[in-house]
Amino acid sequence: MTDAHAVPQLLNRLRLRQVALLLEVQATGTLRAAAARLGMTQPAATKMLHALESALAIALFERQGRGLKLTAAGRAVVAHFHGLRGSIAALSRDLQALREGGGGRLAVGHIMASSPVLLTRAVARLKAEQPQLALAIVNDTSDRLLERLDRGELDVVIGRLVEGYPRSGYQCDDLDAEALAVVVRPQHPRARSRRLTLADLASEPWVLQPRGSPMRELLEQEFRHQRIDSPPQPVETGSILTTLDLIAETDMVAVIPASVAARHGRHGLLAVLPLRLTQQMEPYGSIVRCDRPLSAAAQRLLVLLREAAVKPAPTPRRAKTSAVTARQSR
């Protein structure tokens, strides 16, 4: 189908039930399981799958034992159908907001580096302009946020495209570079050191982001670059609050965005160690799907994020010998 009527013809022949079936077959690996999850008989599912392949004029699966394996065309179609399901989820959320009245809904996912400055400034201005807007904010790692963006659970992500997410499917605008800081609690034995190397901290207990996250990968690269073994048995968490609580209550070492470190360091809640990492994070930015229309609120948030990125962020303070004792009331 390459003529000018291809798209209307395809839209007329495709059914959302077929989209759901294809995604379930891809998820379960068998037509029987997919049919059961959709409340269909297997013969009905077989007929529907054949109708879908006929509409697309290409085979989507090939037999593999008792299951089905996606062809190259099937993988391409599934990728587009995942985006379509995400768009429908976003549409459902928008319609629900309209039924409830008010100023609509906006769901934003962000990595922790953006929170202290860019996201805070943008959200504060957006809520001042649109006080009736229902705004949900989710903090996580870029890979998990992108999964939720694809499923239609998020409208905007502030993070990075990671492996497996082709740039052609997303609109990405860089916002800021993410400097990192190595931090401990003010009472940590290393907090008053004037010089430190990564080797000095290798045997310390660490709290790190999960494997696969950009920040964790960068730190692993740093250890390899300096030919040092990675910290054994670190605590892994994607939560900045958990990270900050752990370093406040223990002698764990953490790597967090410098913007976060600056905010908490000014209040004496942590100490920034005199250690610079040679590896640098790629800039993070706003990410939306190219195939999904943006609400007016989402478009305005993107503008406000770009404006907030122009203003300089505070730089973290290094640990001092007179560091304030953190959380003395605990």
C-alpha positions as CSV (number, residue, x, y, z in Angstrom):
1,M,0.0,0.0,0.0
2,T,2.0,2.9,-1.3
3,D,-0.6,5.1,-3.0
4,A,-2.3,8.2,-1.6
5,H,-5.3,6.1,-0.4
6,A,-3.2,3.7,1.7
7,V,-3.7,5.4,5.1
8,P,-7.5,5.7,4.8
9,Q,-7.8,2.1,3.6
10,L,-5.7,0.9,6.5
11,L,-7.7,2.9,9.0
12,N,-10.9,1.4,7.6
13,R,-9.6,-2.1,7.9
14,L,-7.8,-2.1,11.2
15,R,-9.7,-2.7,14.5
16,L,-8.6,-1.8,18.0
17,R,-9.5,-5.4,19.0
18,Q,-6.8,-6.6,16.6
19,V,-4.3,-4.2,18.1
20,A,-5.1,-5.6,21.6
21,L,-4.8,-9.2,20.3
22,L,-1.4,-8.6,18.6
23,L,0.0,-7.0,21.8
24,E,-1.2,-9.8,23.9
25,V,0.2,-12.5,21.6
26,Q,3.5,-10.6,21.7
27,A,3.4,-10.5,25.5
28,T,2.3,-14.1,26.1
29,G,3.9,-15.9,23.2
30,T,0.9,-18.1,22.4
31,L,-2.4,-17.4,20.7
32,R,-4.2,-19.5,23.4
33,A,-3.0,-17.4,26.3
34,A,-3.7,-14.1,24.4
35,A,-7.2,-15.2,23.6
36,A,-7.8,-16.2,27.2
37,R,-6.6,-12.8,28.5
38,L,-9.0,-11.0,26.0
39,G,-11.9,-13.3,26.8
40,M,-12.0,-14.8,23.3
41,T,-12.0,-18.4,22.0
42,Q,-8.9,-19.5,20.2
43,P,-10.6,-20.0,16.8
44,A,-11.9,-16.4,17.0
45,A,-8.5,-15.1,17.9
46,T,-6.9,-17.1,15.0
47,K,-9.5,-15.6,12.6
48,M,-8.8,-12.1,13.9
49,L,-5.0,-12.5,13.6
50,H,-5.4,-13.7,10.0
51,A,-7.6,-10.7,9.2
52,L,-5.0,-8.4,10.7
53,E,-2.3,-9.9,8.5
54,S,-4.5,-9.6,5.5
55,A,-5.2,-6.0,6.3
56,L,-1.5,-5.3,6.5
57,A,-0.7,-7.6,3.6
58,I,2.3,-9.2,5.4
59,A,2.9,-12.1,7.9
60,L,3.4,-10.9,11.5
61,F,4.2,-14.3,13.1
62,E,5.9,-17.5,12.4
63,R,5.4,-20.8,14.2
64,Q,8.0,-21.7,16.8
65,G,7.2,-25.0,18.5
66,R,3.8,-24.5,20.2
67,G,4.2,-20.7,20.3
68,L,4.5,-17.8,17.9
69,K,7.5,-15.7,17.1
70,L,7.3,-12.2,15.6
71,T,8.7,-11.7,12.1
72,A,10.6,-8.5,11.3
73,A,7.3,-7.0,10.1
74,G,5.6,-8.1,13.3
75,R,8.2,-6.4,15.5
76,A,7.8,-3.2,13.5
77,V,4.0,-3.3,13.8
78,V,4.1,-4.1,17.5
79,A,6.3,-1.1,18.2
80,H,3.8,1.1,16.5
81,F,0.9,-0.6,18.3
82,H,2.5,0.0,21.6
83,G,2.6,3.7,20.8
84,L,-1.0,3.6,19.7
85,R,-2.0,2.0,23.0
86,G,-0.1,4.7,24.9
87,S,-2.0,7.3,22.9
88,I,-5.3,5.8,23.8
89,A,-4.3,5.7,27.4
90,A,-3.5,9.4,27.2
91,L,-6.8,10.1,25.5
92,S,-8.7,8.3,28.2
93,R,-7.0,10.4,30.8
94,D,-7.8,13.6,29.0
95,L,-11.4,12.6,28.6
96,Q,-11.7,11.7,32.2
97,A,-10.4,15.2,33.1
98,L,-13.0,16.8,30.9
99,R,-15.8,14.8,32.4
100,E,-14.7,15.8,35.9
101,G,-14.4,19.5,34.9
102,G,-11.6,21.7,36.2
103,G,-8.4,22.5,34.3
104,G,-7.4,19.1,33.0
105,R,-4.7,16.7,34.0
106,L,-0.9,16.5,33.3
107,A,1.4,13.7,34.3
108,V,5.1,14.4,34.4
109,G,8.0,12.0,35.0
110,H,11.4,13.3,36.0
111,I,14.9,12.2,37.0
112,M,16.0,13.6,40.3
113,A,18.5,16.1,38.8
114,S,15.7,18.2,37.4
115,S,13.7,18.6,40.6
116,P,15.5,21.2,42.8
117,V,15.6,23.9,40.1
118,L,14.1,23.3,36.6
119,L,11.0,21.3,37.5
120,T,10.3,23.3,40.7
121,R,10.4,26.6,38.8
122,A,8.4,25.4,35.9
123,V,5.7,23.7,38.0
124,A,5.3,26.7,40.3
125,R,4.7,29.0,37.3
126,L,2.4,26.5,35.6
127,K,0.2,26.1,38.8
128,A,0.1,29.9,39.2
129,E,-1.1,30.3,35.6
130,Q,-3.5,27.3,35.8
131,P,-4.6,26.7,39.4
132,Q,-7.3,24.2,38.4
133,L,-4.8,21.9,36.6
134,A,-4.4,18.5,38.2
135,L,-0.7,17.7,38.1
136,A,0.9,14.4,38.9
137,I,4.7,14.2,39.2
138,V,6.7,10.9,39.3
139,N,10.3,10.5,40.1
140,D,12.3,7.5,38.7
141,T,15.1,6.6,36.4
142,S,15.0,7.4,32.7
143,D,14.4,3.8,31.5
144,R,11.4,3.3,33.8
145,L,10.0,6.7,33.0
146,L,10.2,6.0,29.2
147,E,8.3,2.8,29.7
148,R,5.5,4.7,31.4
149,L,5.6,7.4,28.7
150,D,5.1,4.7,26.0
151,R,2.2,3.2,28.0
152,G,0.5,6.6,28.0
153,E,0.8,7.0,31.8
154,L,3.0,10.1,31.4
155,D,2.6,13.1,29.1
156,V,6.1,14.5,29.5
157,V,9.4,13.0,30.7
158,I,12.4,14.9,31.9
159,G,15.3,12.6,31.5
160,R,17.4,10.9,28.8
161,L,16.7,8.5,26.0
162,V,18.3,5.2,26.9
163,E,19.2,2.2,24.8
164,G,16.2,0.7,23.1
165,Y,14.3,4.0,22.5
166,P,15.1,5.4,19.0
167,R,15.4,9.1,18.8
168,S,13.1,9.1,15.7
169,G,10.1,8.2,17.9
170,Y,10.5,11.1,20.4
171,Q,10.9,14.8,20.5
172,C,13.8,15.6,22.7
173,D,15.0,19.0,23.8
174,D,18.1,19.3,25.9
175,L,17.6,21.3,29.1
176,D,20.8,21.1,31.2
177,A,24.0,19.2,31.9
178,E,23.9,17.1,35.0
179,A,27.0,17.6,37.2
180,L,27.4,14.9,39.9
181,A,28.6,15.1,43.5
182,V,29.9,12.4,45.8
183,V,28.2,12.9,49.2
184,V,28.1,11.6,52.8
185,R,26.6,12.8,56.0
186,P,28.4,15.6,57.8
187,Q,29.5,13.3,60.6
188,H,31.1,10.8,58.2
189,P,34.9,10.2,58.9
190,R,35.6,11.3,55.3
191,A,33.5,14.5,55.5
192,R,36.4,16.7,56.6
193,S,39.0,15.3,54.1
194,R,40.6,17.9,51.9
195,R,41.7,15.4,49.2
196,L,40.2,12.2,48.2
197,T,40.4,9.7,45.4
198,L,37.9,7.1,44.3
199,A,40.2,4.4,45.6
200,D,39.9,5.9,49.1
201,L,36.2,5.2,49.0
202,A,36.1,1.9,47.2
203,S,35.8,-0.1,50.4
204,E,33.1,2.1,51.9
205,P,29.4,1.1,51.9
206,W,27.6,2.7,49.0
207,V,24.0,3.5,48.0
208,L,23.6,3.6,44.2
209,Q,20.9,3.8,41.6
210,P,19.8,0.5,40.0
211,R,21.9,-1.1,37.3
212,G,20.9,0.2,33.8
213,S,20.3,3.7,35.0
214,P,22.6,6.4,33.4
215,M,24.0,7.5,36.7
216,R,24.9,4.0,37.8
217,E,26.5,3.2,34.4
218,L,28.6,6.3,34.6
219,L,29.9,5.4,38.1
220,E,30.7,1.9,36.9
221,Q,32.6,3.4,34.0
222,E,34.5,5.6,36.4
223,F,35.6,2.6,38.5
224,R,36.7,0.7,35.4
225,H,38.5,3.8,34.1
226,Q,40.5,4.0,37.3
227,R,40.9,0.2,37.4
228,I,39.2,-0.1,40.8
229,D,36.7,-2.8,41.7
230,S,33.1,-1.5,42.0
231,P,31.6,-1.2,45.5
232,P,30.6,-4.7,46.7
233,Q,26.9,-5.3,47.6
234,P,25.7,-1.7,47.5
235,V,22.2,-0.7,48.4
236,E,20.3,0.0,45.2
237,T,17.5,2.5,44.9
238,G,16.1,4.9,42.4
239,S,14.6,7.0,45.2
240,I,16.4,10.2,46.1
241,L,14.5,10.4,49.4
242,T,15.7,6.9,50.4
243,T,19.2,7.8,49.3
244,L,19.3,10.9,51.4
245,D,17.8,9.1,54.4
246,L,20.4,6.3,54.2
247,I,23.4,8.7,54.1
248,A,21.9,10.7,56.9
249,E,21.6,7.6,59.1
250,T,24.7,5.6,58.1
251,D,28.2,6.1,56.8
252,M,27.2,5.2,53.3
253,V,28.5,7.1,50.3
254,A,26.3,8.2,47.4
255,V,26.5,9.9,44.1
256,I,23.7,12.4,43.5
257,P,23.1,15.4,41.1
258,A,25.1,18.4,42.2
259,S,21.9,20.5,42.1
260,V,20.4,18.2,44.8
261,A,23.6,18.2,46.8
262,A,23.7,22.0,46.7
263,R,20.2,22.3,48.1
264,H,20.7,19.9,51.0
265,G,24.3,21.0,51.6
266,R,23.2,24.6,52.3
267,H,21.1,23.3,55.2
268,G,23.9,21.1,56.6
269,L,22.1,17.9,55.7
270,L,25.1,16.4,53.8
271,A,28.7,17.0,53.0
272,V,30.0,17.1,49.4
273,L,33.4,15.3,49.2
274,P,36.3,16.9,47.4
275,L,36.3,14.3,44.6
276,R,35.6,15.0,40.9
277,L,34.5,12.3,38.6
278,T,36.2,12.2,35.2
279,Q,33.2,10.7,33.4
280,Q,30.4,13.1,32.5
281,M,26.7,12.6,32.2
282,E,25.0,13.5,28.9
283,P,22.6,16.4,29.1
284,Y,19.0,15.6,30.2
285,G,16.0,17.2,28.6
286,S,12.3,17.1,28.0
287,I,11.0,14.0,26.1
288,V,7.6,13.6,24.5
289,R,6.3,11.1,21.9
290,C,6.2,12.3,18.3
291,D,3.0,10.3,17.6
292,R,1.0,11.8,20.5
293,P,-0.7,15.2,20.5
294,L,0.2,17.4,23.5
295,S,-2.4,19.1,25.6
296,A,-2.1,22.9,26.1
297,A,-0.8,22.3,29.6
298,A,1.9,20.0,28.4
299,Q,3.0,22.5,25.7
300,R,3.1,25.3,28.3
301,L,5.2,23.1,30.7
302,L,7.8,22.6,27.9
303,V,8.0,26.3,27.4
304,L,8.4,27.0,31.1
305,L,11.1,24.3,31.4
306,R,13.1,25.9,28.6
307,E,12.8,29.3,30.3
308,A,13.9,27.8,33.6
309,A,16.9,26.2,32.0
310,V,18.2,29.6,31.0
311,K,18.7,30.7,34.7
312,P,21.9,29.4,36.4
313,A,21.6,26.8,39.1
314,P,23.5,27.1,42.4
315,T,26.8,25.2,42.7
316,P,27.3,22.7,45.5
317,R,29.5,23.7,48.5
318,R,32.3,21.5,49.5
319,A,32.5,19.9,52.9
320,K,33.9,22.2,55.7
321,T,35.3,21.3,59.1
322,S,32.5,23.3,60.7
323,A,29.8,21.3,59.0
324,V,26.5,21.6,60.7
325,T,25.4,18.4,62.5
326,A,22.5,17.0,60.5
327,R,19.1,16.1,61.9
328,Q,20.2,16.3,65.6
329,S,16.6,15.7,66.6
330,R,16.6,12.2,65.3
